[in-house]
Amino acid sequence: MRKHIEALLKRNISSNSIATHTGVSQAIISKLRNGKRPIKNLTIETGEKLVRYEKELERIENKIE
């Protein structure tokens, strides 16, 4: 789970865009990216939303290649 969230946060995608696609607030995403909130402190629901979006992006990339 952590691996997918870290990959998503490292992508060249704005926090606002991630928030729009996942329903996770932009503030939480920004705090994760700035290191002000550790991934281990996310709720399961929030973590699942972020992982789901990262996997969706991976599937889209694999279709294009």
NUTIMI-654752 format. One record per residue: residue number from 1; x, y, z of N, C-alpha, C in turn; residue in one letter. Coordinates in nm, 2 decimals. Layout:
BEGIN
{nr: NUM, nc1: X, nc2: Y, nc3: Z, cac1: X, cac2: Y, cac3: Z, cc1: X, cc2: Y, cc3: Z, rest: A};
...
//
This chain:
BEGIN
{nr: 1, nc1: 0.08, nc2: -0.12, nc3: 0.00, cac1: 0.00, cac2: 0.00, cac3: 0.00, cc1: 0.09, cc2: 0.13, cc3: 0.00, rest: M};
{nr: 2, nc1: 0.19, nc2: 0.13, nc3: 0.09, cac1: 0.27, cac2: 0.24, cac3: 0.10, cc1: 0.35, cc2: 0.27, cc3: -0.03, rest: R};
{nr: 3, nc1: 0.39, nc2: 0.17, nc3: -0.10, cac1: 0.46, cac2: 0.18, cac3: -0.22, cc1: 0.38, cc2: 0.26, cc3: -0.33, rest: K};
{nr: 4, nc1: 0.25, nc2: 0.22, nc3: -0.34, cac1: 0.17, cac2: 0.29, cac3: -0.44, cc1: 0.14, cc2: 0.43, cc3: -0.40, rest: H};
{nr: 5, nc1: 0.12, nc2: 0.46, nc3: -0.27, cac1: 0.10, cac2: 0.60, cac3: -0.23, cc1: 0.22, cc2: 0.68, cc3: -0.25, rest: I};
{nr: 6, nc1: 0.33, nc2: 0.63, nc3: -0.22, cac1: 0.46, cac2: 0.71, cac3: -0.24, cc1: 0.48, cc2: 0.73, cc3: -0.39, rest: E};
{nr: 7, nc1: 0.45, nc2: 0.64, nc3: -0.48, cac1: 0.46, cac2: 0.65, cac3: -0.62, cc1: 0.36, cc2: 0.76, cc3: -0.67, rest: A};
{nr: 8, nc1: 0.24, nc2: 0.76, nc3: -0.62, cac1: 0.14, cac2: 0.86, cac3: -0.66, cc1: 0.19, cc2: 1.00, cc3: -0.62, rest: L};
{nr: 9, nc1: 0.24, nc2: 1.02, nc3: -0.49, cac1: 0.29, cac2: 1.15, cac3: -0.45, cc1: 0.41, cc2: 1.20, cc3: -0.52, rest: L};
{nr: 10, nc1: 0.49, nc2: 1.11, nc3: -0.58, cac1: 0.60, cac2: 1.15, cac3: -0.66, cc1: 0.57, cc2: 1.19, cc3: -0.80, rest: K};
{nr: 11, nc1: 0.45, nc2: 1.16, nc3: -0.84, cac1: 0.41, cac2: 1.19, cac3: -0.98, cc1: 0.41, cc2: 1.34, cc3: -1.00, rest: R};
{nr: 12, nc1: 0.42, nc2: 1.37, nc3: -1.13, cac1: 0.41, cac2: 1.51, cac3: -1.17, cc1: 0.26, cc2: 1.55, cc3: -1.19, rest: N};
{nr: 13, nc1: 0.19, nc2: 1.54, nc3: -1.09, cac1: 0.04, cac2: 1.57, cac3: -1.09, cc1: 0.02, cc2: 1.66, cc3: -0.97, rest: I};
{nr: 14, nc1: -0.06, nc2: 1.76, nc3: -1.00, cac1: -0.09, cac2: 1.86, cac3: -0.89, cc1: -0.17, cc2: 1.79, cc3: -0.78, rest: S};
{nr: 15, nc1: -0.15, nc2: 1.85, nc3: -0.66, cac1: -0.23, cac2: 1.80, cac3: -0.54, cc1: -0.38, cc2: 1.82, cc3: -0.57, rest: S};
{nr: 16, nc1: -0.41, nc2: 1.93, nc3: -0.64, cac1: -0.55, cac2: 1.95, cac3: -0.67, cc1: -0.61, cc2: 1.85, cc3: -0.76, rest: N};
{nr: 17, nc1: -0.53, nc2: 1.80, nc3: -0.86, cac1: -0.58, cac2: 1.70, cac3: -0.95, cc1: -0.60, cc2: 1.57, cc3: -0.87, rest: S};
{nr: 18, nc1: -0.51, nc2: 1.53, nc3: -0.79, cac1: -0.52, cac2: 1.41, cac3: -0.71, cc1: -0.64, cc2: 1.42, cc3: -0.62, rest: I};
{nr: 19, nc1: -0.66, nc2: 1.53, nc3: -0.56, cac1: -0.78, cac2: 1.55, cac3: -0.47, cc1: -0.91, cc2: 1.54, cc3: -0.55, rest: A};
{nr: 20, nc1: -0.91, nc2: 1.59, nc3: -0.67, cac1: -1.03, cac2: 1.59, cac3: -0.75, cc1: -1.07, cc2: 1.44, cc3: -0.79, rest: T};
{nr: 21, nc1: -0.96, nc2: 1.37, nc3: -0.83, cac1: -0.99, cac2: 1.23, cac3: -0.87, cc1: -1.01, cc2: 1.13, cc3: -0.76, rest: H};
{nr: 22, nc1: -0.96, nc2: 1.16, nc3: -0.64, cac1: -0.97, cac2: 1.06, cac3: -0.53, cc1: -1.07, cc2: 1.10, cc3: -0.42, rest: T};
{nr: 23, nc1: -1.11, nc2: 1.23, nc3: -0.41, cac1: -1.19, cac2: 1.27, cac3: -0.30, cc1: -1.12, cc2: 1.29, cc3: -0.17, rest: G};
{nr: 24, nc1: -0.99, nc2: 1.28, nc3: -0.17, cac1: -0.90, cac2: 1.31, cac3: -0.06, cc1: -0.87, cc2: 1.46, cc3: -0.07, rest: V};
{nr: 25, nc1: -0.88, nc2: 1.53, nc3: 0.05, cac1: -0.86, cac2: 1.67, cac3: 0.04, cc1: -0.72, cc2: 1.71, cc3: 0.00, rest: S};
{nr: 26, nc1: -0.71, nc2: 1.82, nc3: -0.07, cac1: -0.59, cac2: 1.88, cac3: -0.12, cc1: -0.49, cc2: 1.90, cc3: 0.00, rest: Q};
{nr: 27, nc1: -0.54, nc2: 1.94, nc3: 0.11, cac1: -0.46, cac2: 1.97, cac3: 0.23, cc1: -0.39, cc2: 1.85, cc3: 0.28, rest: A};
{nr: 28, nc1: -0.46, nc2: 1.73, nc3: 0.28, cac1: -0.40, cac2: 1.61, cac3: 0.32, cc1: -0.29, cc2: 1.57, cc3: 0.22, rest: I};
{nr: 29, nc1: -0.31, nc2: 1.58, nc3: 0.09, cac1: -0.22, cac2: 1.54, cac3: -0.01, cc1: -0.09, cc2: 1.63, cc3: 0.00, rest: I};
{nr: 30, nc1: -0.11, nc2: 1.76, nc3: 0.02, cac1: 0.00, cac2: 1.85, cac3: 0.04, cc1: 0.08, cc2: 1.82, cc3: 0.16, rest: S};
{nr: 31, nc1: 0.01, nc2: 1.79, nc3: 0.27, cac1: 0.09, cac2: 1.75, cac3: 0.40, cc1: 0.17, cc2: 1.62, cc3: 0.38, rest: K};
{nr: 32, nc1: 0.11, nc2: 1.53, nc3: 0.30, cac1: 0.18, cac2: 1.40, cac3: 0.27, cc1: 0.31, cc2: 1.44, cc3: 0.19, rest: L};
{nr: 33, nc1: 0.29, nc2: 1.52, nc3: 0.09, cac1: 0.41, cac2: 1.55, cac3: 0.00, cc1: 0.51, cc2: 1.63, cc3: 0.08, rest: R};
{nr: 34, nc1: 0.47, nc2: 1.72, nc3: 0.17, cac1: 0.57, cac2: 1.80, cac3: 0.25, cc1: 0.63, cc2: 1.73, cc3: 0.37, rest: N};
{nr: 35, nc1: 0.58, nc2: 1.60, nc3: 0.39, cac1: 0.63, cac2: 1.53, cac3: 0.51, cc1: 0.57, cc2: 1.57, cc3: 0.64, rest: G};
{nr: 36, nc1: 0.47, nc2: 1.65, nc3: 0.64, cac1: 0.41, cac2: 1.70, cac3: 0.76, cc1: 0.30, cc2: 1.60, cc3: 0.81, rest: K};
{nr: 37, nc1: 0.27, nc2: 1.50, nc3: 0.73, cac1: 0.18, cac2: 1.39, cac3: 0.77, cc1: 0.23, cc2: 1.26, cc3: 0.72, rest: R};
{nr: 38, nc1: 0.26, nc2: 1.17, nc3: 0.81, cac1: 0.32, cac2: 1.04, cac3: 0.76, cc1: 0.21, cc2: 0.95, cc3: 0.70, rest: P};
{nr: 39, nc1: 0.25, nc2: 0.88, nc3: 0.60, cac1: 0.15, cac2: 0.78, cac3: 0.53, cc1: 0.09, cc2: 0.69, cc3: 0.63, rest: I};
{nr: 40, nc1: 0.17, nc2: 0.65, nc3: 0.73, cac1: 0.12, cac2: 0.55, cac3: 0.83, cc1: 0.01, cc2: 0.60, cc3: 0.91, rest: K};
{nr: 41, nc1: -0.02, nc2: 0.73, nc3: 0.91, cac1: -0.13, cac2: 0.79, cac3: 0.99, cc1: -0.25, cc2: 0.81, cc3: 0.91, rest: N};
{nr: 42, nc1: -0.25, nc2: 0.77, nc3: 0.78, cac1: -0.37, cac2: 0.78, cac3: 0.70, cc1: -0.48, cc2: 0.68, cc3: 0.75, rest: L};
{nr: 43, nc1: -0.60, nc2: 0.71, nc3: 0.73, cac1: -0.71, cac2: 0.61, cac3: 0.75, cc1: -0.70, cc2: 0.51, cc3: 0.64, rest: T};
{nr: 44, nc1: -0.75, nc2: 0.39, nc3: 0.67, cac1: -0.75, cac2: 0.29, cac3: 0.56, cc1: -0.83, cc2: 0.34, cc3: 0.44, rest: I};
{nr: 45, nc1: -0.94, nc2: 0.41, nc3: 0.46, cac1: -1.02, cac2: 0.45, cac3: 0.35, cc1: -0.94, cc2: 0.55, cc3: 0.27, rest: E};
{nr: 46, nc1: -0.87, nc2: 0.64, nc3: 0.33, cac1: -0.79, cac2: 0.74, cac3: 0.25, cc1: -0.68, cc2: 0.67, cc3: 0.17, rest: T};
{nr: 47, nc1: -0.61, nc2: 0.58, nc3: 0.24, cac1: -0.51, cac2: 0.51, cac3: 0.18, cc1: -0.56, cc2: 0.43, cc3: 0.06, rest: G};
{nr: 48, nc1: -0.67, nc2: 0.37, nc3: 0.07, cac1: -0.73, cac2: 0.29, cac3: -0.04, cc1: -0.77, cc2: 0.38, cc3: -0.16, rest: E};
{nr: 49, nc1: -0.82, nc2: 0.50, nc3: -0.13, cac1: -0.85, cac2: 0.59, cac3: -0.24, cc1: -0.73, cc2: 0.63, cc3: -0.32, rest: K};
{nr: 50, nc1: -0.62, nc2: 0.65, nc3: -0.25, cac1: -0.49, cac2: 0.69, cac3: -0.31, cc1: -0.44, cc2: 0.58, cc3: -0.39, rest: L};
{nr: 51, nc1: -0.44, nc2: 0.46, nc3: -0.33, cac1: -0.38, cac2: 0.34, cac3: -0.40, cc1: -0.47, cc2: 0.31, cc3: -0.53, rest: V};
{nr: 52, nc1: -0.60, nc2: 0.32, nc3: -0.52, cac1: -0.69, cac2: 0.29, cac3: -0.63, cc1: -0.65, cc2: 0.39, cc3: -0.75, rest: R};
{nr: 53, nc1: -0.63, nc2: 0.51, nc3: -0.72, cac1: -0.60, cac2: 0.61, cac3: -0.82, cc1: -0.46, cc2: 0.58, cc3: -0.88, rest: Y};
{nr: 54, nc1: -0.36, nc2: 0.55, nc3: -0.80, cac1: -0.23, cac2: 0.52, cac3: -0.85, cc1: -0.24, cc2: 0.39, cc3: -0.95, rest: E};
{nr: 55, nc1: -0.31, nc2: 0.29, nc3: -0.91, cac1: -0.33, cac2: 0.17, cac3: -0.99, cc1: -0.40, cc2: 0.21, cc3: -1.12, rest: K};
{nr: 56, nc1: -0.50, nc2: 0.30, nc3: -1.11, cac1: -0.57, cac2: 0.34, cac3: -1.23, cc1: -0.47, cc2: 0.41, cc3: -1.33, rest: E};
{nr: 57, nc1: -0.39, nc2: 0.50, nc3: -1.28, cac1: -0.29, cac2: 0.56, cac3: -1.36, cc1: -0.19, cc2: 0.46, cc3: -1.42, rest: L};
{nr: 58, nc1: -0.15, nc2: 0.36, nc3: -1.35, cac1: -0.06, cac2: 0.26, cac3: -1.40, cc1: -0.12, cc2: 0.19, cc3: -1.51, rest: E};
{nr: 59, nc1: -0.25, nc2: 0.15, nc3: -1.50, cac1: -0.32, cac2: 0.08, cac3: -1.60, cc1: -0.33, cc2: 0.16, cc3: -1.73, rest: R};
{nr: 60, nc1: -0.36, nc2: 0.29, nc3: -1.72, cac1: -0.37, cac2: 0.38, cac3: -1.83, cc1: -0.23, cc2: 0.39, cc3: -1.90, rest: I};
{nr: 61, nc1: -0.12, nc2: 0.40, nc3: -1.82, cac1: 0.01, cac2: 0.41, cac3: -1.88, cc1: 0.04, cc2: 0.28, cc3: -1.96, rest: E};
{nr: 62, nc1: 0.01, nc2: 0.17, nc3: -1.90, cac1: 0.04, cac2: 0.04, cac3: -1.96, cc1: -0.04, cc2: 0.02, cc3: -2.09, rest: N};
{nr: 63, nc1: -0.16, nc2: 0.07, nc3: -2.10, cac1: -0.24, cac2: 0.07, cac3: -2.23, cc1: -0.18, cc2: 0.15, cc3: -2.34, rest: K};
{nr: 64, nc1: -0.12, nc2: 0.26, nc3: -2.30, cac1: -0.06, cac2: 0.35, cac3: -2.40, cc1: 0.07, cc2: 0.29, cc3: -2.46, rest: I};
{nr: 65, nc1: 0.15, nc2: 0.22, nc3: -2.38, cac1: 0.28, cac2: 0.16, cac3: -2.42, cc1: 0.26, cc2: 0.05, cc3: -2.52, rest: E};
//
